Amino acid sequence: MRQSTLFTKTRKDSPKDEVAKNADLLIRAGFIHKEMAGVYSYLPLGLRVLNKIIGVIRKEMEALSASEVSLTAIQEKASWEKTDRWADDKMDVWFKTELKNGTTLGLAPTHEEPLTALMKNHIRSYRDLPRYVFQFQTKFRNETRAKSGIMRGREFLMKDLYSFSSDTESHDAFYEKVKAAYLRIFDTLGIGDKTYLTRASGGSFSQFSHEFQTLSETGEDTIYVSPDESTAVNFEIIESNEAFEGLTAPKETFVPQKSIEVGNIFSLGTRFSEALELTFLDQTGKPKPVVMGSYGIGPGRVMGTIVEAHSDEKGILWPDSVAPFAVHLIGITGAEVAAEEIYEALTATGVEVLFDDRDVRPGEKFADADLIGIPVRVVVSEKTLAVGGFEIKHRKEDKTEIISKDTLLSRLSV
């Protein structure tokens, strides 16, 4: 992409009411646009990052033999009334609206109910199980507070996976596979070293659920981390002695730390299948309720968490796996021909390049490059050409290096 064709521009300040670091940097760097508190649009650079995060997650979901769908956001109340989650005093994050005929509808905050109802058309026998279904879909939640940038939205994208199993044993086996898949996802996304699988409250579904919490001084949550930093427990269950069962370190030695929830997984049991009559015939012909689980990751929340974890005083430092481009090529006046040639050569070999071909001062180009945070910066100028070729610099490092065209292509080619 040529930066001269990119309609978005960097800016010196973010909106005055923006207090979250992730949103401040993403807005100033031109990745997102704030419509209102908790509602953000993704601009070209931001959408590239979001789609890369989605790609990492989708790969792991498909490896679990899960099938992708896209369910509707608009919901009728019937299924939700059966599970006792339609009333606002039972689930207080509903956005509701009315049709012109007066019928009240809801905008789905999650999708256990509609998918369970849908699966009644496809699950009848033990031979139809297990089944795993996932989607990337916009959710709507009427959050009381939305002050954490894209990490807590009122309209946001979620990857939700649901499992349908014949018994608890097969459900538990899949649940463990999802744990491992999530840990691989966060490793690939560059936050695995700061992310803990924590025990959390299971709510009305089970005694415990599990959350994936990334350490961050700006986090809204608190987890208690063991002395050897190997395990963690959520603040909400710290008083429960059962929360520490199987852990080697004593309860009183766990240290509180701020964190951001980047994923969660629940064993739902038969709560939804019984309410919505999702049953199957076992091998003896006896009807039984399906055992279910739900597993969530918010790609936008993960994107905000990455920015919180990977940034400095100059801007963002994207991990290679999710950076909008692999290389930020900066052409300086006087070296236009060489810059064009290296741009064409890099893109021909499959390298994703953002080419700053704008007619602006070098200082502005360098400042924008630091703010945008692409991992590798290549500068082409009369000065670099005079001393051997191209200046290369990694965003996370201070040192620069002059290398030849052949070396550059060899080092950066896909």
HUMORA-V181342 format. One record per residue. RES is the residue in one letter. PHI is phi in whole degrees, 0 to 359 (none if undefined). D_CENTER is the distance of its C-alpha to the mean C-alpha in Angstrom with 1 decimal. Layout:
# HUMORA-V181342
res = <RES/RES>
phi = <PHI/PHI>
d_center = <D_CENTER/D_CENTER>
This chain:
# HUMORA-V181342
res = <M/R/Q/S/T/L/F/T/K/T/R/K/D/S/P/K/D/E/V/A/K/N/A/D/L/L/I/R/A/G/F/I/H/K/E/M/A/G/V/Y/S/Y/L/P/L/G/L/R/V/L/N/K/I/I/G/V/I/R/K/E/M/E/A/L/S/A/S/E/V/S/L/T/A/I/Q/E/K/A/S/W/E/K/T/D/R/W/A/D/D/K/M/D/V/W/F/K/T/E/L/K/N/G/T/T/L/G/L/A/P/T/H/E/E/P/L/T/A/L/M/K/N/H/I/R/S/Y/R/D/L/P/R/Y/V/F/Q/F/Q/T/K/F/R/N/E/T/R/A/K/S/G/I/M/R/G/R/E/F/L/M/K/D/L/Y/S/F/S/S/D/T/E/S/H/D/A/F/Y/E/K/V/K/A/A/Y/L/R/I/F/D/T/L/G/I/G/D/K/T/Y/L/T/R/A/S/G/G/S/F/S/Q/F/S/H/E/F/Q/T/L/S/E/T/G/E/D/T/I/Y/V/S/P/D/E/S/T/A/V/N/F/E/I/I/E/S/N/E/A/F/E/G/L/T/A/P/K/E/T/F/V/P/Q/K/S/I/E/V/G/N/I/F/S/L/G/T/R/F/S/E/A/L/E/L/T/F/L/D/Q/T/G/K/P/K/P/V/V/M/G/S/Y/G/I/G/P/G/R/V/M/G/T/I/V/E/A/H/S/D/E/K/G/I/L/W/P/D/S/V/A/P/F/A/V/H/L/I/G/I/T/G/A/E/V/A/A/E/E/I/Y/E/A/L/T/A/T/G/V/E/V/L/F/D/D/R/D/V/R/P/G/E/K/F/A/D/A/D/L/I/G/I/P/V/R/V/V/V/S/E/K/T/L/A/V/G/G/F/E/I/K/H/R/K/E/D/K/T/E/I/I/S/K/D/T/L/L/S/R/L/S/V>
phi = <none/272/294/292/264/281/288/281/230/287/218/280/228/260/307/299/271/270/251/276/299/300/290/303/291/293/290/295/275/84/269/222/233/272/279/193/302/80/226/228/262/262/272/310/293/294/294/297/295/302/293/289/298/301/298/296/293/301/302/288/293/294/293/273/65/272/261/269/227/220/270/283/279/286/232/279/278/306/295/289/291/296/264/63/233/272/294/296/281/262/217/271/255/297/257/237/216/232/285/296/273/95/291/274/236/237/259/300/274/196/226/300/297/297/287/300/297/297/290/298/280/231/240/228/230/300/291/273/240/278/225/231/229/222/206/247/213/286/249/231/224/278/294/295/234/219/243/248/65/281/275/216/251/271/229/203/272/227/267/241/246/231/246/233/233/277/204/296/298/289/298/299/296/291/305/293/295/293/308/295/296/296/297/294/301/290/296/297/279/89/237/299/289/247/251/247/276/243/282/222/293/270/61/273/267/201/297/228/241/226/239/250/244/258/299/196/295/264/293/274/260/231/239/253/257/292/305/271/60/263/221/208/229/288/303/294/240/298/277/273/297/296/296/257/299/86/267/280/280/296/307/288/268/287/252/288/216/287/206/240/284/250/191/212/222/231/270/269/62/246/304/275/293/290/295/255/60/270/236/220/268/283/292/263/87/269/286/222/286/286/269/238/214/227/214/239/218/263/303/294/299/298/300/297/295/301/295/299/275/233/202/221/292/266/156/270/234/291/297/304/293/234/302/299/220/280/226/252/267/243/262/255/311/107/236/300/295/296/295/298/296/288/297/295/293/293/294/294/266/94/282/278/236/259/259/277/256/289/267/226/293/305/300/292/296/293/295/295/298/295/293/292/84/296/303/237/245/240/248/240/215/300/294/292/294/291/251/131/146/229/271/241/213/271/303/274/235/271/283/241/214/260/227/283/299/297/295/299/296/296/284/257/298/291>
d_center = <24.3/27.0/26.0/29.1/27.8/24.4/25.2/22.8/24.3/23.3/24.8/26.2/25.0/22.2/23.3/25.6/23.7/20.4/20.3/16.7/16.6/13.1/14.4/17.8/16.9/14.7/17.5/20.3/18.9/18.6/14.9/14.8/17.6/18.1/20.0/20.5/19.0/15.7/15.8/14.5/15.2/13.5/16.3/17.1/15.5/12.3/12.2/12.9/9.9/7.6/9.8/9.7/6.1/7.3/10.4/9.6/8.3/11.3/13.6/13.3/13.7/16.7/18.0/18.3/20.5/18.3/19.3/17.0/18.2/17.6/19.1/20.7/19.4/23.1/24.5/28.1/29.0/31.0/28.4/26.9/30.4/31.1/28.3/29.3/26.0/27.4/29.3/27.7/29.1/27.3/23.8/23.9/20.7/22.3/22.7/25.9/28.1/31.4/32.9/36.2/38.1/36.7/34.3/31.4/27.9/24.5/21.0/18.9/16.7/16.0/17.9/19.9/23.2/23.1/21.9/24.5/27.1/26.3/26.6/30.1/31.1/29.9/30.5/34.2/35.1/34.0/33.9/30.9/28.8/26.3/23.8/20.0/18.2/14.6/13.2/10.6/12.4/12.8/13.6/16.2/16.9/19.9/18.6/21.6/19.9/17.1/17.7/14.4/13.3/10.0/9.1/11.7/12.5/15.4/14.1/10.4/8.5/7.9/8.2/11.4/13.8/17.4/20.2/23.9/26.4/30.2/30.4/28.7/29.4/27.5/24.6/24.5/24.5/21.5/19.7/20.3/19.0/15.6/15.7/16.5/13.9/11.0/12.8/13.2/9.5/9.0/12.4/11.7/8.8/11.5/10.9/12.7/15.9/14.8/13.0/15.4/15.8/17.7/20.2/19.7/21.8/22.0/23.2/25.6/24.3/25.2/26.3/23.0/19.4/16.8/13.8/11.7/12.4/11.9/15.2/15.5/18.6/16.9/15.2/16.5/17.0/19.6/19.8/23.1/23.0/25.9/28.4/27.4/23.7/23.1/22.2/21.0/21.7/20.3/22.6/23.2/25.0/26.6/30.0/29.8/31.8/30.3/26.9/28.5/30.3/30.1/28.9/31.5/31.2/33.0/31.1/32.7/31.4/27.7/26.5/24.2/21.3/18.7/15.1/11.6/10.4/6.9/8.3/11.8/14.5/17.9/21.3/22.6/26.1/28.2/27.6/26.3/28.3/31.5/31.0/30.3/32.8/30.5/33.0/34.2/37.6/37.8/40.2/43.1/42.3/41.2/38.4/35.4/32.2/29.0/26.8/23.2/19.8/16.4/13.0/9.7/5.9/4.4/2.3/4.8/5.0/3.2/5.3/7.9/8.1/8.7/11.3/12.8/13.3/14.5/16.9/20.6/23.4/23.3/19.7/16.4/16.4/13.8/13.6/15.3/12.7/10.6/13.5/14.7/18.0/19.5/22.6/23.7/27.4/29.7/33.1/35.8/38.9/41.6/39.4/38.2/39.7/38.2/34.7/34.9/36.1/33.4/30.7/32.3/32.7/29.1/27.7/30.4/29.0/25.5/24.0/21.5/23.4/23.2/26.9/28.1/31.4/31.8/35.2/34.3/35.3/33.9/32.9/30.6/29.0/28.4/27.0/24.6/23.5/22.8/20.8/18.7/18.1/18.5/19.4/23.0/25.5/28.8/31.7/34.7/37.8/41.6/41.4/38.9/40.9/44.1/43.0/41.5/38.6/35.0/33.3/30.0/27.8/24.5/22.4/22.1/25.9/29.0/31.3/32.1/34.0/36.2/36.1/37.8/36.5/36.9/35.1/32.2/31.8/32.2/29.6/26.9/27.6/25.2>
